[in-house]
């Protein structure tokens, strides 16, 4: 069950709850180095106390496999984003500020932020990655997805109704 902060935002998910939507991908990226090391982040509300008479479950898999697989899946999805993966990795993996990333890559602040959010949106496609064709949707690569998404935004802006106050 997810753990929420005082504002109602989820701050922790169990490994079995990870479905690779936007909130899950952001959670994984915030803890990507811990997951790459094979450790799952601790539940912030866990006390370590176990009720008398309860037995802990035994898992046939090693404890480091699930966190490493989760990190590898997000890395695999983000690697499809080309150079934007480096921006995401600098921000979440290396802990750099947006301003520092922008200066390092000679980009604008807004451009860096938009590219990071776009790469996360591409990676947060649910259980099936965006480039895999399923019976519900056709697979699409990152560059084509970005062009399609940008074109939809341009059409919306072009056709929106303007309200003038007179």
C-alpha positions in Angstrom: 0.0 0.0 0.0 1.4 3.4 -0.9 2.5 5.8 1.8 1.4 9.4 1.5 2.8 12.6 2.8 0.8 15.3 4.6 -0.3 16.8 1.2 -1.6 13.5 -0.1 1.3 12.8 -2.5 2.6 9.2 -2.6 6.1 9.0 -1.2 6.7 5.2 -1.1 5.4 2.2 -3.1 5.8 -1.5 -2.5 7.7 -3.3 -5.3 4.5 -5.3 -6.2 2.6 -2.0 -6.8 5.0 -0.6 -9.4 3.1 -0.3 -12.7 5.4 2.2 -14.4 3.0 5.1 -14.5 4.2 8.7 -13.9 4.2 8.6 -10.1 5.9 5.3 -10.0 8.6 6.3 -12.5 9.3 9.5 -10.6 9.5 7.5 -7.3 12.0 5.1 -9.0 14.1 7.9 -10.3 14.3 9.6 -6.9 15.8 6.3 -5.6 17.6 5.1 -8.7 21.0 4.8 -7.2 19.7 2.8 -4.2 17.8 0.5 -6.6 20.8 0.1 -8.8 22.8 -1.1 -5.8 20.1 -3.8 -5.2 18.4 -2.2 -2.2 14.8 -1.1 -2.1 14.1 2.2 -0.2 12.8 1.7 3.3 9.2 2.5 4.1 9.2 5.9 5.9 6.4 4.8 8.2 7.8 1.4 9.0 8.8 0.9 12.7 10.5 -2.5 12.4 8.1 -3.9 14.9 6.5 -7.2 14.1 3.4 -8.5 15.8 3.8 -11.6 18.0 2.7 -14.7 16.2 3.3 -13.3 12.7 5.9 -15.0 10.6 7.9 -13.4 8.0 7.6 -14.7 4.5 10.4 -16.5 2.7 11.2 -15.5 -0.9 13.0 -17.9 -3.3 14.6 -14.9 -5.0 17.6 -13.0 -3.7 16.6 -9.7 -2.1 18.7 -7.6 -4.6 17.0 -8.9 -7.7 13.7 -7.1 -7.6 15.2 -3.6 -7.0 17.8 -4.1 -9.7 15.2 -5.3 -12.2 13.0 -2.2 -11.4 16.0 0.1 -12.0 17.0 -1.7 -15.1 13.5 -1.4 -16.6 13.4 2.3 -16.1 16.9 2.7 -17.4 15.9 0.6 -20.5 12.9 2.8 -21.1 14.9 6.0 -20.7 17.7 4.9 -22.9 15.3 5.0 -25.8 15.0 8.7 -25.2 18.5 9.4 -26.6 20.3 12.4 -25.2 17.4 13.3 -22.9 18.4 10.3 -20.8 21.6 12.1 -19.8 19.5 15.0 -18.6 17.3 12.7 -16.5 20.3 10.9 -15.1 22.1 14.1 -14.2 19.0 15.4 -12.4 17.9 12.3 -10.6 21.0 10.0 -10.6 23.7 12.6 -10.0 21.7 15.1 -8.0 22.6 18.1 -10.1 20.4 21.2 -10.2 18.5 22.2 -13.4 20.7 25.3 -13.6 23.9 23.3 -13.5 22.6 20.8 -16.1 21.6 23.7 -18.4 25.0 25.2 -18.1 26.8 21.9 -18.5 24.9 21.0 -21.7 24.6 24.6 -23.0 20.8 24.7 -22.9 18.1 26.9 -21.4 16.6 26.2 -18.0 13.1 25.6 -19.5 14.4 23.4 -22.3 16.2 21.2 -19.8 13.1 20.9 -17.6 10.8 20.2 -20.5 13.1 17.5 -21.9 13.4 15.8 -18.5 9.6 15.8 -18.1 9.1 14.6 -21.7 11.5 11.7 -21.2 9.7 10.7 -18.0 6.4 10.9 -19.8 7.7 8.6 -22.5 9.1 6.1 -20.0 5.9 6.2 -17.9 3.7 4.3 -20.3 2.4 1.6 -18.0 3.3 -2.1 -17.9 4.1 -2.2 -21.7 6.8 0.2 -23.1 5.6 2.7 -25.7 7.8 1.2 -28.5 6.2 -2.2 -28.2 3.1 -2.8 -30.5 0.1 -4.3 -28.7 -3.4 -5.0 -29.8 -4.5 -1.7 -28.1 -1.8 0.6 -29.5 0.9 0.7 -32.1 4.5 1.0 -30.9 6.1 4.4 -31.4 9.7 5.6 -31.0 10.6 8.5 -28.8 11.3 11.0 -31.6 8.0 10.2 -33.4 6.1 10.3 -30.1 7.6 13.7 -29.4 6.7 15.0 -32.8 3.1 13.6 -32.6 2.7 15.1 -29.1 4.0 18.5 -30.1 1.8 18.6 -33.2 -1.2 17.9 -31.0 -0.3 20.8 -28.8 0.2 23.1 -31.8 -3.2 22.1 -33.2 -4.9 22.7 -29.8 -3.3 26.2 -29.5 -4.2 27.1 -33.0 -7.9 26.1 -32.6 -8.5 27.3 -29.1 -11.2 29.9 -28.5 -10.0 33.3 -27.4 -12.1 35.2 -24.9 -11.8 38.9 -25.0 -12.9 41.1 -22.1 -14.3 44.3 -23.3 
